[in-house]
Amino acid sequence: MKILFVLNDPPYGTERSYNGFRHANAVGKMEGIEIRIFLMADAVVCAKRGQKTPDGYYNLEKMLTVASRRDASIGACGTCLDARGLTPEDLHVAVHRSSMEELSEWTVWADKIVVY
C-alpha cells in the first residue's frame, strides 16, 4: 500500500505536523507500506536543518530523520520555501525541493492520502 501524508502546519506552535510525523513514522514501520511526505505552507519549516529544542521537547528535524531512515520520500513545496526565504542548503539532507507537479504525481500514485 502507498500512503501520501500532506503536512501544512508549522513545526512548533501547533501539534499538527508533529502528529503527522508521528503517524507517518508509525505507518512506515508496517510491512508492505510505502510512504511519501509532502510539506507545504508553514510545514516546510519542519525541514529546517539545525533545529534546537529544549530537552524533553519534540524535535521535528529528528522525526523527519526517522521517516527518511524508513525510506520515505520527503518533498517540500518550492513556492512555500521561497516565500519563507528557505534555500535547499537550509533543508535536512533527506528533503528535496518539490513542486505542485510532483505533489500531483504523488497524489495519483497514492492509495490513500492523509492531510494534517
N, C-alpha and C positions, 0 to 999 in steps of 0.2 A: 504494500500500500504506500502511496505517495501523499504526503501531507505538506501543505504550504501554510506557514504562520506569517501573518502580516501584523507588524507592530507599528503603532502610531504615536505613543506617548513618550515623554522624556524619561531618561533613566531614573531620575530621582524626583520626588515631589508627589508622584502617584505611584501605585504599585502595579499598574497595568503591564508595563514592559517587563518588570520583574516576574510577574505571574506568567507572562507569555514565554519567557525563557525557561522558567520552572517547568511549564507544561511541555514545551518543545524538548527539553532535556529528558524529561520522564518518558515521553513517547519515543524519543531517539534511542532509548535503551532496549526497546522491544525488537524482537526478531522480525525481519522482513519488512521493516518500516524505513522509508527514506524521507528525510525532512529537508525542507528549504525554509529559510527565514528571510523575509524582506523587511527592511527598516525604512520607514518613510516619516515625513513630518519631523517632529521633535525626537522620534525614536532613533534617528541617525546618530544622535549624540551617544547612544548606547555603545557605539563602535569606537568612541574616542579612546585613543591609546593613553596609558598613564593615569588612569583613574585612581584616586586615593580616597578611601572611605575610612571612617573610624572603625576601630576593632569591634567586631561583633555585628557590623552593619553589612548588608549585602553589597556586592560589587558586580555591576553588570558586565564589566570587562572580563572578570573571571568566569561569569556564567556563559558569556559568549565563547570563551576558550573551551569550556566543556562541550558546548554544541559543536564547535569546529573539530574537536577530537572524535566526535561521533560521526564525522564526515558530512555534517550539514553544510550545504552551500548557503552563504550569507551575503546578501546584496544590500547596498544602501542607495537610496534614490539620489541620483546625481544632482537634480534640481534642488532637492532638500538640503544636500550637503553644501551646495553653492550659497543658498540663502542663509546658511549658518556659518559661512566662512571656513568650512572644513575642507581640507585637501586630502587626497589619497594618502599622503605621508602622515596625516593626523590619525589615520584609522588603524585599528587592530589588523595584524597581518592576514587574518583569515577572512576579512571583509573586502569585497570589491565594490568599486563604483558601478552602480547599476542604472537602470532606466525603466520608464514605464513600458517600453517594448519588452524588456526582459520580464518584468512583472506579468505582463500579458501572456508571454510564453509559459511562465511558471504556473499561471492560473489554469491554462489549458492542460498542462502536464499533470496537475494535482487531481487526486481522487477526492480529497477533502481540503477545505480552506478554513483556517481558524483566524479570526481577526481580534486583536487586542488594541 
